[in-house]
Amino acid sequence: MYVDALLLFSDAQAITAAAASTSSIDLSAVRDVGTGEDLYVVVTCDVAMTDGSSDSTLAVAIEGDSTTTFTPDYTRTLFTFSALSAAGTVKIAKLSPGDVNLRYLQLMYTPANGNLTTGSFTAFITSQVDKWTAYADAITIS
């Protein structure tokens, strides 16, 4: 999967409390991103989520703003990681036109339902997602 450094929100960012992504994307600097193509936010769990009571979840939302202060003019929850998501868990969400109407974008990570003690995530925008699944072969050869 192609990852552009200018479209990277988080790079193995540790999350144990509500936090914005370590990087925001300036859509005036990243010109013509995905022109004519579908764009996706991909978030990968790099270090497994753990907590004392095994009930934490992590909501991931995209926020847009006209300034870098991020009192968001736009917010949309993309998906939620379930309790104890394992390392290697990947979530993918297709961006909608409303997601990219403002100049700056960032992700907001919000844990809920427990005390998240570990978990780190890498997140980026791409037009090329690796989304395939290997299935057991149902063919018998004699």
N, C-alpha and C positions, 0 to 999 in steps of 0.2 A: 504494500500500500504506500502510495506517495504521500509524504508529509512535508509541507512547506513550513519553514521556520517562522515565516510571517503570519501563519495561520494557526500557530500553536497557542492554546490557552494555558495549559498546565503541562509540566514535564516532571512526572513522579512527585507531584505535590502531595504532601502529607495532609490529611484532613481528619481532625478529631472534633472540630467545632465548626460552626457556620463560618464560611470564608468565601471570598471572591477568588477567581482564578488568578494565578500569579501574573498573567499577562492579559492585556486587552488587545483587541484588534482594531486598528484604525482603518476603516474602509476607504478613506481618501488616500492612504499610503499604499494599500493593497488594491491596485487598480484592476478592473475588469475580472474580478475573482469569479470564476465559474460562469462566464458569459455563455448563455445558452445551454447550460448543464445543470443537472440537479446537484445540490450541495448537501452534505451531511455533517453533523457533529458526531464525532466518534470519541467515546470515553472508555478507557481501559483501566481496570483495577490492577495496579502493579503489585501492591502489598495487600493481602487479604484483610477484609474488615473484621474486626473483633470488638467485643464488648463484654462486660461482666454478665449480663443477663441474656445475651444472644437475641436481642429484639430490635437492635438499631436498624434504621433504614437511612438512605442518603438520597435526597432529592437533588436533581441537577436541573437548573433553570438557565436559560439564556436571557441576558439583559442587554438592552440597547439604550444608548443615551446620546445626546447631542454634544456632551462635554465629557471630560475624563473624570469628573467628580462622582459619577454613577449614583445619582439619585434617580434610578431608572425611569425613563419615559416609556419603556416597554419591558415586560417580563412574560416569559412563557416557560412553564415546566416541561422539560423534554422527556424525562423518565426518572425512575427511582431504582436504586440498587437495593436489593433485599438484604435482610440480616445475614451477616456472615458471608458476603459475596467472596468467592475465592479469587486468588490471584489469577489473572488471565480472563476474567469475566469481561466481556465487551458489550457495550450498549451503543446503538446507532439510532440517530433521529434525523429525519429529513428536515432541512430548513424550509420554512415557508417564506413568501415574499415579505411578510410583516417582520420577520426576524432580521432582515438586512436593510430596513428602511432608514435607520439612524447611522450616524457616523462611527460610533464606537460600540463594540460588542465585548462582553465578558461572560463568563459562567459564574453562577452562584451555587455553591455546595451547601446544603442544609441538612444536617443529621437530625433524626427524630427518634423517639421511643427508646431512649437508653443512653448510656455513656459510651460513645464510640472511642475506643482506646488505640486502635491502629487502622490504617487504611491509607493508601496513596494512589493517585490517579494521574493519568496522562490524557489530555484532551486536545482535539484539533478539529479543524474544518478540512474536508477533502471532497473531491468529486468522484473519487475511486475508492469504493469500499470492498474489502475482502470478505465476502459473505457467501460462503459455501459450506455445505455439511456433507461429510462422508457417511454413507449409509451402508449397512451390511449388505453384502451381495446376496440376492435372492435367486441366483442362477446356480443350478447344480450341474456339474460336468462329470460325466461318467466315463 
